[in-house]
């Protein structure tokens, strides 16, 4: 059983409780905002046949909620279709999932984040070693979309009415290869039929992993919550190399968007690439050196006839000479400016007591500057942290103590902007 609490004087009091036993979980979270007369409470139960409380979609239900919202290597392609209990803030919509045949057949009813209800059933009709076939059928009633100016260059807003959604999903796992293929459809009382397709391929051999995602959604595909992504095709790849000493992660994605209201007039594209590499090297019996570098770049982006690009890069170096560890890093972004970070950590005894200092500084393109320093001390399970941050016009102070009184976490916050 895990119980934790936090209090920020003048702002908010929170409490969490998470009880887990074999095949059963009870979770509760409460928040009492400062100045409010009523607390916010979340509670839920999860077992092999029943889940009730704040629920997040998983698997094909999650794909249908955000068509083309994922990249190669995402965990959504290995999730089983269903709902998972989520008691984090901001709160997820509440609902109930009843599975009379555990992991085989289930019915659900859940609120939508945009208001309205979402009901349906899901099933796993094929469960044999290495293969699985699952899907769902649902009916939802989201509110009518607002009529803003952005629909002129995007798809038209949701016109209202009930939406019938469904998806079928094939999972194959034959090491070293894996595949997930999802085909989804939608239609409604005032919505044209639409569809999306995701094909995710994975190959793993030793320290090498490769992922490829091919996806497409037409301009009339509508999610259960009434969202309608523009007509778009997506190709995303990810390449990972990992061993005992480090890893290299390369991701490249390219999306081609064609406005559904004027097919063939112009295409808007976006190509993005990212690279992350980390390597650890032993330097003697007591020393360990690790270096990590990462960068991403929007190689090409074209929207409404305008083109642009953006870059971001970061590098981190760490040296550990027992019992001290030093780490420093720098990051720069074409849009956000430059930031730097330094951290020092020392182990005080064999119980794992730690003392650390961390400082960050940033300079934004607009001329704004920011600085923060964090000092922390942990003695066994007890810890104390002090944070001071400052900008050109404000100073913030925060002190946090944990586990001094049976799991109690106490925070004190002072902000000059509120004075």
Secondary structure by P-SEA (a helix, b strand, c coil): cbbbbbbccccbbbbbbbbbcccbbbbbbbbbcccccbbbbbbbccccccccccccccaaaaaaaccccccccccccccccbbbbbccccccccbbbbbccccccccbbbbbccbbbbbbcccccccccccccccccbbbbbcccccccccccccccccccbbbbbbbbbbbbcccbbbbbbbbbbccccccccbbbbbbbbbbcccbbbbbbbbccccccccccccccccbbbbbbbbbbbccccbbbbbbbbbbbbcccccccbbbbbbbbbbbbbbbbbccccbbbbbbbbbccccccccccccbbbbbbbbbbbbbcccbbbbbbbbbbccccbbbbbbbbbbccccccccbbbbbbbcccccbbbbbbbbbbbccccbbbbbbbbcccbbbbbbbbcccccbbbbbbbbbcccc
